[in-house]
Amino acid sequence: MNGAALLRYLTLPFTVAPLLLVAIVAVLLQLGLHADLLGLPLLYIVGSWFLKYAFVLLEHTAQGRPGAPVLSMEDANPLGEMRPFLFGLLIATFYGIGRALGSMLGEGWATTTYVLGMAVLPAVIAIEVITGSFAAALYPGSIAAMIRRLGPGYLIVMAIAATCGWLAQWIAIDATHLALLLRIASLMLLWLVLFSTLGGVIHERRFEIGFEPERSAETTQRKQVAALQRERDRFVDQVFAECRAGSSVNAWASIQQRVDQGTGALAEYEWLYPRVAAWANPTLANRVGQELLTLLLASQRNGDAVKLVKDRLQADARFRPVTGEQTLRVAQLARDAGDWPLARVADGGVVVLPLALEGQAEALFDTCELGVTHEGEAESDGNGSAEDGLFVILCKPGHGREMGGCQG
């Protein structure tokens, strides 16, 4: 637990909702104290409100909910929450055992019992909050495991408990010069500080104790990822419906509109590509793959670019990068990696590139025969037109260095 988180938990009882409750309950308690026997019902009712609110604050903090809770109408029922009575009975039991041991074996035993009870009480409360079972919280093995898993956080709780206990003793016994209302309110705030700190430690050590709160950074992230996945599923269904209807132009327009409105074109195409690549018709996947290849090469993600081209060629041998420069770039990367994921025409064994790139290709494809042809014609010996011609590279099987797919 960092200092900022600890400070937030320590100061939580000093926000508007807890302060307002403390002020109201303190006034009512003071009235009940001055009413003698007639004030006992009032003391019982408002005391139960405050003790219930302490547990509400503890659970609220442990669950990672923002702000401070407000006491609800359901919590105003004096008999609606039994935990204050159960833990009060537990404290009274430790006190009774301590008195009995002190009278029989000496005050040292009584002191040891009191210290032991105060040391395990936060762990017992933490187990009850997590499991919802008071009986399970009394099991010694569970108590020891909780103390161990809370680790340094438990030491923080004990240090704050000792500090609050010392301040409470001073306020109750020595600070008689303070107004009774102020002393009651101060004791109540110290009690709430203990519970908010314990709840904060439970939340901060949730991984160690195996506790999954309602709100946490990882829970929020999972919900955001799930919501994004659902939104993406709806978008893919829309694009698929447009393709099935024969409106590939509309499908591509929908994709471009989403990419333009998204946080980044590369991220959008990266998640979209594997979805459309699974479709039987490879046309849209080829188009998305071309756009993604351009962005990958621009981002210097060369390995992903080569992997993308290989994946598209396995799905559709007609796939081509957008430009001849991209084809040469992928070919260079493939050769450096000892692979050859270049596009090739339907009859296999040739790579078709623009004529303007012939000079660059001669150095790259040094195990292949170069020739010039017009689009749609057979290979020639170099008589093609420089303006509209394409040249082809016919790789010789078994000739030169190993070229992987180039010889296939």
C-alpha positions in Angstrom: 0.0 0.0 0.0 1.5 3.3 -1.0 1.3 6.5 1.0 -1.4 8.1 -1.1 -3.7 5.2 -0.7 -3.2 5.0 3.0 -3.9 8.7 3.4 -7.1 8.3 1.4 -8.3 5.6 3.7 -7.3 7.5 6.8 -9.2 10.6 5.7 -12.3 8.9 4.4 -14.2 9.3 7.7 -13.6 13.0 7.5 -15.7 13.4 4.4 -19.2 14.8 4.3 -21.4 11.7 4.8 -19.4 10.2 7.8 -19.0 13.6 9.5 -22.7 14.3 9.2 -23.6 11.0 10.7 -21.1 11.4 13.5 -22.5 14.9 14.3 -26.1 13.6 14.4 -25.3 10.5 16.4 -23.1 12.4 18.9 -25.8 14.9 19.6 -28.4 12.0 20.2 -25.9 10.1 22.3 -25.3 13.2 24.5 -29.1 13.6 24.9 -29.4 9.9 25.8 -26.7 10.2 28.4 -28.4 13.1 30.1 -31.8 11.3 30.1 -30.7 8.6 32.6 -32.9 5.4 32.2 -35.3 7.1 29.8 -32.4 7.6 27.5 -31.4 3.9 27.3 -33.6 3.1 24.2 -32.2 6.2 22.4 -28.7 5.1 23.3 -29.4 1.6 22.0 -30.9 2.8 18.7 -28.4 5.4 17.7 -25.5 3.3 19.0 -26.7 0.5 16.6 -26.8 3.0 13.8 -23.2 4.0 14.3 -21.9 0.4 14.7 -23.7 -0.7 11.6 -22.3 2.2 9.7 -18.8 1.2 10.7 -19.3 -2.2 9.0 -20.9 -0.5 6.0 -17.9 1.7 5.7 -15.6 -1.3 6.0 -17.3 -3.2 3.3 -17.6 -0.1 1.1 -13.9 0.4 1.2 -13.0 -3.2 0.8 -15.1 -3.4 -2.3 -13.3 -0.4 -3.8 -16.4 1.7 -4.2 -15.8 5.5 -4.6 -16.4 8.0 -1.9 -18.0 7.3 1.5 -21.3 5.4 2.0 -24.5 6.8 3.4 -26.5 5.0 6.1 -29.6 3.6 4.4 -33.1 3.1 5.8 -32.5 -0.6 6.0 -29.5 0.0 8.2 -31.6 2.0 10.6 -33.3 -1.1 11.9 -31.8 -1.8 15.3 -32.2 -5.6 14.8 -31.2 -5.7 11.2 -27.5 -6.2 11.7 -26.1 -8.8 14.1 -22.4 -8.3 13.5 -21.9 -5.6 16.1 -23.4 -7.9 18.7 -21.4 -10.9 17.6 -18.1 -9.1 17.7 -19.1 -7.3 20.9 -19.7 -10.8 22.4 -16.3 -11.9 21.1 -14.5 -9.0 22.7 -16.4 -9.6 26.0 -15.3 -13.2 25.8 -11.7 -12.3 25.5 -12.1 -9.8 28.3 -13.7 -12.4 30.6 -11.0 -15.0 29.8 -8.4 -12.4 30.6 -9.9 -11.5 33.9 -10.2 -15.1 34.9 -6.6 -15.9 33.9 -5.5 -12.7 35.7 -7.2 -13.7 38.9 -5.8 -17.2 38.8 -2.3 -16.8 37.3 -1.5 -13.1 37.6 -2.0 -9.9 35.7 0.6 -10.9 33.1 -1.7 -13.6 31.7 -4.6 -11.1 31.6 -2.5 -8.6 29.6 -1.3 -11.3 27.2 -4.9 -12.4 26.6 -6.0 -8.8 25.9 -3.1 -8.2 23.5 -3.8 -11.5 21.7 -7.5 -10.6 21.3 -6.7 -7.2 19.9 -4.1 -8.7 17.6 -6.4 -11.2 16.0 -9.6 -9.1 16.0 -8.8 -7.3 12.7 -8.1 -10.6 11.0 -11.4 -12.1 12.3 -13.3 -9.1 11.0 -11.6 -9.3 7.6 -12.5 -13.0 7.2 -16.1 -12.3 8.1 -16.3 -9.5 5.6 -14.8 -11.6 2.8 -16.6 -14.9 3.6 -19.8 -13.6 5.2 -19.5 -16.3 7.9 -18.8 -15.4 11.5 -18.1 -19.1 12.3 -15.5 -19.4 9.6 -13.8 -16.2 11.0 -13.2 -17.9 14.3 -11.1 -20.8 12.8 -7.5 -20.3 14.1 -6.0 -21.6 10.8 -8.0 -19.0 8.8 -6.9 -16.3 11.2 -3.3 -17.1 10.9 -3.5 -17.4 7.1 -5.3 -14.0 6.9 -2.6 -12.3 9.0 0.1 -13.8 6.8 -1.5 -12.8 3.5 -2.3 -9.3 4.6 1.4 -9.0 5.4 2.7 -5.4 5.8 -0.9 -4.2 5.6 -1.7 -6.0 8.8 1.1 -4.2 10.6 -0.3 -0.9 9.3 -3.7 -1.8 10.8 -2.2 -2.7 14.1 -0.1 0.4 14.2 -3.1 2.6 13.5 -5.2 0.6 16.0 -2.6 1.2 18.7 -2.5 4.9 17.9 -6.2 5.2 17.9 -6.4 3.3 21.2 -3.9 5.6 22.8 -5.8 8.7 21.5 -9.1 7.2 22.6 -7.8 6.6 26.1 -6.5 10.2 26.3 -9.8 11.6 25.1 -11.9 9.5 27.4 -9.8 9.8 30.6 -7.5 12.8 30.4 -9.2 15.2 28.1 -11.9 16.1 30.6 -11.5 19.8 29.7 -13.1 19.1 26.3 -16.8 19.3 25.8 -18.6 16.0 26.0 -20.1 16.3 22.5 -16.6 16.8 21.1 -15.2 13.9 23.0 -18.0 11.6 21.8 -17.5 12.7 18.2 -13.7 12.2 18.4 -14.1 8.7 19.7 -16.5 7.9 16.9 -14.2 9.2 14.2 -11.3 7.2 15.6 -13.5 4.1 15.4 -14.4 4.8 11.8 -10.7 5.4 10.9 -9.9 1.9 12.1 -12.7 0.3 10.0 -11.9 2.4 6.8 -8.2 1.5 7.1 -8.9 -2.2 7.5 -11.2 -2.1 4.5 -8.5 -0.3 2.5 -5.9 -2.9 3.4 -8.3 -5.7 2.4 -8.8 -4.0 -1.0 -5.1 -3.3 -1.6 -4.1 -6.9 -0.7 -7.0 -8.5 -2.7 -4.7 -10.5 -4.8 -2.9 -12.0 -1.9 -6.0 -13.0 0.0 -7.9 -14.1 -3.2 -10.6 -11.5 -2.8 -12.4 -10.1 -5.9 -14.1 -6.8 -5.0 -16.9 -5.2 -6.9 -14.7 -2.4 -8.1 -11.0 -2.5 -8.9 -8.7 -1.5 -11.7 -8.6 -5.0 -13.1 -12.4 -5.4 -12.8 -13.0 -2.1 -14.5 -10.6 -3.1 -17.3 -12.3 -6.4 -17.8 -15.6 -4.7 -18.1 -14.2 -2.2 -20.6 -12.7 -5.0 -22.6 -15.9 -6.9 -22.6 -17.9 -3.9 -23.7 -15.4 -3.1 -26.5 -15.6 -6.8 -27.6 -19.4 -6.7 -27.8 -19.2 -3.4 -29.8 -16.7 -4.9 -32.2 -18.8 -8.0 -32.6 -21.8 -5.9 -33.6 -19.7 -4.0 -36.1 -18.3 -7.2 -37.7 -21.9 -8.5 -38.0 -22.9 -5.3 -39.7 -20.0 -5.5 -42.2 -20.7 -9.2 -42.8 -24.3 -8.5 -43.5 -23.3 -5.8 -46.0 -21.0 -8.3 -47.8 -23.6 -11.0 -47.8 -26.0 -8.5 -49.4 -23.5 -7.9 -52.2 -22.6 -4.4 -51.1 -18.8 -4.7 -50.7 -18.5 -1.0 -51.4 -20.7 -0.2 -48.3 -18.8 -2.7 -46.2 -15.5 -1.1 -47.0 -16.9 2.4 -46.5 -18.1 1.3 -43.0 -14.6 0.0 -42.2 -13.0 3.3 -43.4 -15.4 5.3 -41.4 -14.7 3.4 -38.2 -10.9 3.6 -38.8 -11.2 7.4 -39.3 -13.2 7.8 -36.1 -11.1 5.4 -34.0 -8.1 6.1 -31.8 -5.6 4.7 -34.4 -5.8 3.1 -37.8 -3.2 0.5 -37.0 -5.0 -0.7 -33.9 -8.3 -0.9 -35.7 -7.0 -2.8 -38.7 -5.1 -5.2 -36.4 -8.2 -6.4 -34.5 -10.4 -6.3 -37.6 -8.1 -8.4 -39.9 -8.3 -11.8 -38.1 -12.1 -11.4 -38.0 -12.5 -10.8 -41.7 -9.7 -13.3 -42.6 -11.9 -16.1 -41.3 -14.6 -15.4 -43.9 -14.8 -17.6 -47.0 -14.6 -14.8 -49.4 -11.1 -13.4 -49.2 -11.8 -10.1 -51.0 -12.4 -7.9 -48.0 -9.6 -9.6 -46.0 -7.2 -8.8 -48.9 -8.2 -5.2 -48.8 -7.8 -4.9 -45.0 -4.5 -6.8 -45.2 -3.2 -4.3 -47.8 -4.0 -1.4 -45.5 -2.6 -3.2 -42.5 0.6 -4.1 -44.4 1.2 -0.4 -45.3 0.8 0.6 -41.6 3.0 -2.2 -40.3 5.8 -1.3 -42.7 5.5 2.4 -41.9 5.8 1.5 -38.2 8.9 -0.7 -38.8 7.1 -3.8 -37.6 8.8 -5.9 -40.2 8.2 -9.3 -38.6 4.5 -8.7 -38.4 4.4 -7.5 -42.0 6.1 -10.6 -43.3 3.8 -12.8 -41.2 0.8 -11.0 -42.6 1.8 -11.5 -46.2 2.5 -15.2 -45.6 -0.9 -15.5 -44.0 -2.7 -13.8 -46.9 -0.9 -15.9 -49.5 -1.9 -19.1 -47.8 -5.5 -17.9 -47.9 -5.5 -16.4 -51.4 -2.6 -16.6 -53.9 -3.9 -13.6 -55.7 -3.0 -11.3 -52.8 -0.6 -8.4 -53.6 0.8 -5.5 -51.6 -0.5 -2.1 -52.7 2.8 -1.0 -54.3 5.8 -2.6 -55.9 8.0 -0.9 -53.3 6.1 -2.8 -50.6 6.6 -6.0 -52.5 10.3 -5.5 -52.7 10.5 -4.5 -49.0 8.7 -7.7 -48.0 10.9 -9.7 -50.3 14.0 -8.2 -48.7 12.7 -8.9 -45.2 11.8 -12.5 -46.2 15.2 -13.1 -47.7 17.0 -11.8 -44.6 14.8 -14.1 -42.5 15.5 -17.1 -44.7 11.8 -17.2 -45.9 10.0 -16.2 -49.1 6.4 -15.1 -48.5 6.1 -13.2 -51.8 3.0 -13.0 -53.9 2.9 -15.1 -57.0 0.6 -15.5 -59.9 -1.9 -18.3 -60.1 0.3 -20.7 -62.1 3.1 -20.3 -59.5 6.8 -19.8 -59.9 6.8 -16.1 -60.9 6.6 -12.8 -59.1 5.2 -9.8 -61.1 6.5 -6.3 -60.4 6.3 -2.9 -62.1 9.0 -2.3 -64.7 10.3 0.8 -62.9 11.6 -1.5 -60.1 13.6 -3.8 -62.3 16.9 -2.3 -61.2 16.2 -2.8 -57.6 14.9 -6.3 -58.1 18.0 -7.5 -60.0 20.1 -7.1 -56.9 17.5 -8.7 -54.7 16.5 -11.7 -56.8 20.0 -12.7 -57.9 19.0 -16.4 -58.2 16.2 -15.7 -60.6 15.9 -14.9 -64.3 14.6 -11.4 -65.1 12.4 -10.6 -68.1 10.0 -8.0 -69.3 6.4 -8.6 -70.3 3.2 -6.7 -70.8 0.4 -7.4 -68.4 -1.4 -10.6 -69.5 1.3 -11.7 -71.9 3.9 -14.4 -71.6 7.5 -13.7 -70.5 9.8 -12.1 -73.0 13.5 -11.3 -73.3 13.2 -7.6 -72.4 11.3 -6.0 -75.2 8.4 -4.6 -73.0 7.4 -1.0 -72.8 8.9 1.0 -70.0 5.7 3.0 -69.5 3.0 0.3 -69.0 5.1 -2.9 -68.8 5.5 -5.3 -66.0 8.5 -7.5 -65.6 8.5 -11.0 -64.1 11.0 -12.9 -62.1 11.1 -16.6 -62.8 13.0 -18.5 -60.2 15.1 -21.5 -61.2 14.4 -24.5 -59.2 17.5 -25.7 -57.4 19.6 -22.8 -58.5 21.5 -20.4 -56.3 20.8 -19.9 -52.5 17.8 -21.5 -50.8 14.9 -19.2 -51.4 12.1 -21.1 -49.7 8.8 -20.2 -51.4 10.6 -18.6 -54.4 11.3 -22.1 -55.7 8.0 -23.5 -54.9 
